[in-house]
Amino acid sequence: MAIKTRSYCVDGKRVMTIDEFKRWLKKFDEDKDGKISRDELADAVRASGGWFARRKSKYGIRSVDDNGNGLVDDNEIKKLADFAEKHLNVRILHL
């Protein structure tokens, strides 16, 4: 079990709620269309200290993009949060 200190756990994962995760992602939405592209996700991966940002973002989009448009929209955010917990050093608190 990890002990939360500030916004990081002692295991080094960034801790946030799903709403905080959405707000954090919006910072990377460069074109302000409300959707996250592969390049925008790569920027988020880099910001979280992740390696292989382009590869992870490509895999992330493929993993969560239900409608096949190449973007993550509001309906796919929950799946992206699950992906982030597994691959991006993030822990989502489900309150």
Secondary structure by P-SEA (a helix, b strand, c coil): cccccccccccbbbbbcaaaaaaaaaaacccccccccaaaaaaaaaaacccaaaaaaaaaaaaccccccccccccaaaaaaaaaaacccbbbbcc
